[in-house]
Amino acid sequence: MNRSGSRRPADGPGADLGRPSLLRLTGVELRKLADTRAGYWLLITIGLISVAIMAVMLIFTPDADQQFANFFALAQVPVGILLPILGILLVTSEFSQRTTLTTFALVPQRHRVVLAKVSAGVVAGLISALVTLGTAAAGTLIASLGGTDDLWSAVPGPLLGAAVFQVVSVLMGIAFGLLFQNTPLAIVLSLVLPIAWSALGGMISGLRTAATWLDTGLTTAPLIEPPGAGELGAGQWARLGVSVTAWVLLPLVAGLVRTMRREVS
C-alpha cells in the first residue's frame, strides 16, 4: 500500500508482465518438437532417410536422371510420411506426459496454445523444405562432379510445391492429434484412413470422381513431382483446397472445440 492506504501495482521481478506473445509461444512449441525423445529421434530419422535416398540415387540411377528436380522429389517421400507423426507428437505428448495442466495454467486461453502449435507446425514444415532442398542440392552437386550438364533446372517450382506439401503434412498431423488426443490412435488413423479412402476410390467406380477431390495422395502428388510430371493449374489447386479442408481444416476445428471443452486433470 502507499501512504494513503490504497493499493498500487507491485514493481520489480514480481510485477505482472502480461501474457506471453504468440511469437514466444511458437518458439516454445518449436522447442517441444525436439525436447522429447520420440520427437528428437524422429527428426534424426527423417534426415537419415533423406540422405540414404540421395546415396541410393547416386549409386543406382543413370547419370541422366540424377537431376536436382528428381533428387528433390524423392527427398519428400520420408518427409511426407513422418512429418504428420511429428505434428501428432507435438499435440498428444501434452496429454500422454500430463503437461496440459501446466500448459493451460500458464496460458489459460487454450486457443492461443493451439494457434502456437499450428504456427510451430508451419515453421517446421518450411524448415524441413529448406533441409530437403539442401540435401537435394548436395546430391546434385556430387552428381555434377561426373561432368553431366543441366542438372539444376526448375529449382523455384519444386521448392514452392515442397513447402506447401510439407506444411500440409505437418498440419494434418496436428489436426489428427488435436482431434483424437491419443498418440497411438492418432498415428494409426492418420496413416490408415487416407490409405483406405485411396483404396476405395480406386476400387469403386462411383467414388473415383470424389477421390480426385478428397484423396490427398492424388491432390498433393503434383506438388512434389518433377516439372512436367504434374500440372498445377487452377483445377489442381481447387482439388488440393478441398482435400486439405476435409483432412486438415475440419479435424483441426473439431480438435480445437474438443480441446476447449476438455477437462484437464
Buried (B, 14 or more C-beta within 10 A) or exposed (E): EEEEEEEEEEEEEEEEEEEBEEEEBBBBBBEBBBEBEEBEEBBEEBBEBBBEBBEEBBEEBEEEBBBBBBBBBBBBBBBBEBBBBBBBBBBBBBBBEEEBEEBBEEBEEBEBBBBBBBBBBBBBBBBBBEBBBEBBBEBBEBBBEEEBEEBEEBBEBBBEBBBBBBBBBBBBBBBBBBBBBBBEBBBEBBBEEBEEBBEBBEEEEEBEEBBBBBBBBBBBBBBBBBBEEBEBEEEBBEBBEBBBEBBBBEBBEEBBEEBEEEEBE
